[in-house]
Amino acid sequence: MSTFPSSPFGFDITHSTVLDLMSNAKGWEDRYRNVIQLGKKLPNMPKELQLENVTISGCESKVWLQHKVVDGVYFFCADSDARIVRGLIALVMAAVNNKTAEEIKAFDMDGYFSQLGLIEHLSPSRGNGLKAIIETINELIEQA
């Protein structure tokens, strides 16, 4: 199995970094631009990790999610074929990557996205896709 690419999410870019960035945004267009820019910082998942069994159902776009656990800490590698979805994945990765299961469970993801001011601007399919990504992560940490 290929190793995960190095990611700034959960290290240099945390949920606090994202909240600060979004709090300085002037309107929805600025937030949208920030989401796209964060998505560009998401490392591309190596093709050999983009397996059919790691796609997330519930997303209209293709979304792949892999994880590994090292000494109780979760590391994720995720990707999508859609720009805005890559950005949404980046927002999630900022909150969950490089965290323990307990830290991930304790994190208020709904509150986080509410603070970001994005949910009301997402199409229903993107909102459902975002929920599917978060649910998949929660299922993965429950299996540990």
N, C-alpha and C positions, 0 to 999 in steps of 0.2 A: 504494500500500500504506500502510496506517495505521501510525503510529509506535507503538512499544511504550509502555505505561504505565510511569511511574516505579516502580521496585521497590526495597525496602530490602534485598533478598537479594543477597549478594555485596558489599554496601556496609556498611550498618549492622548487618545480620544475616549473620554468616559462620558457617562450620562450627564455629568456636571458640565463638561465642555460643551456638549450639544445644547443643553439648556441655556448656557450663557450665549452661545452663538444665536440661538433662536430668539432669545429675549431682545437682542439687538436688531432683529429683522423688522423692517417697516412694511407690514402687510403680508398678505398671502403669497404674492409673487416672490418676495424676498425669501420667505420660508421655503417655498418650492425650489428656488434656485439653490438654497443651502442644502436641501435634501439631495438634489442632483449632484452637487459638489462633494458631499460626503460619500455618495455612492461611487464616485470616481476614485475615492481613496480606499474603497473596499478591494482587497486583492482578488484577482481572478482565481477562481477555483481551477486547479489543474484538471485537464480533460479526463484523466484517468480516475478522478474522484467523482465525476459527474455521472454517477450510476443511476439507473432507473429506480432502484430500490431506495434511493435517498432523495427522491423528489417529494415535494410536499403537495398532497392533494388539497384541494380547496383554493388553489391559486390558479388564475387564468394563465398567467405567465409561467414559464418553466422556472422552478426554484429548487435548488439543491442545498441540502444541509448535511454536513458531516460533523462529528464531534469526537473528541478524545478527552480522557480524564487523566491527569498527571498529578499524583499525590493529592487527590481530592479536589483538584481545581479543573474546571471545565474550559476547554478551548473549542471554539467552533470555526468552521470554514463553511461559508454560505455564498451562494451566487444566484444570479437570475439573468435571464435573457432580456429583461426590460429595465430601462434606465431608472425610472421612478421606484420600481420594486427594489433595485440594488440600493437605492438611497434609504428606503424603509428598512431594509435588512441592516444597513450600516447603523441606523438609529437603535435597532434592537441589539446589535453586536456591541455597541458602546455600553449598553446596560448589563449584558450577561457574559461577555467574553472575559476570561481570566478571573472567574468567580467560583466560589464553592456552591454546591447545591443549596445550602442553607441561605447564602447570600442571594442567589437567584430567586428562591422561593419568597424571601422576605421583601424583595424589590416590588414596589407598587407600579407595575407596568401601565395600568390604566391611568393612574395619576400622572405618570411621566408623559404619556402621549397627550393627556389633557393639558398639561403645562406647555407642551410643544405647540399646541393650537393647530393640530393637523387633521385630526379625525374628521371633523365636520367638513373638511375640504376634499376628502378622499371619496372616490367613487365607491359604490357598494361592493364591487368585486375586489377593489384594492383593499378596502377595509376588511373584507372576509379573508383575503389572502394574508394580511398582516396578522389577523387573529389565528389563522392556521399555522403560521410560522411560530408564534408565541406558544400556542398549544403543543406543537411538536417539541419545542425546547422543554416545556414543562413535563411532557411525557418521557423524554430522554432522561431528565434528572430524577424522575420518579422510579425509573428502572434500575438506577444505580444501587 
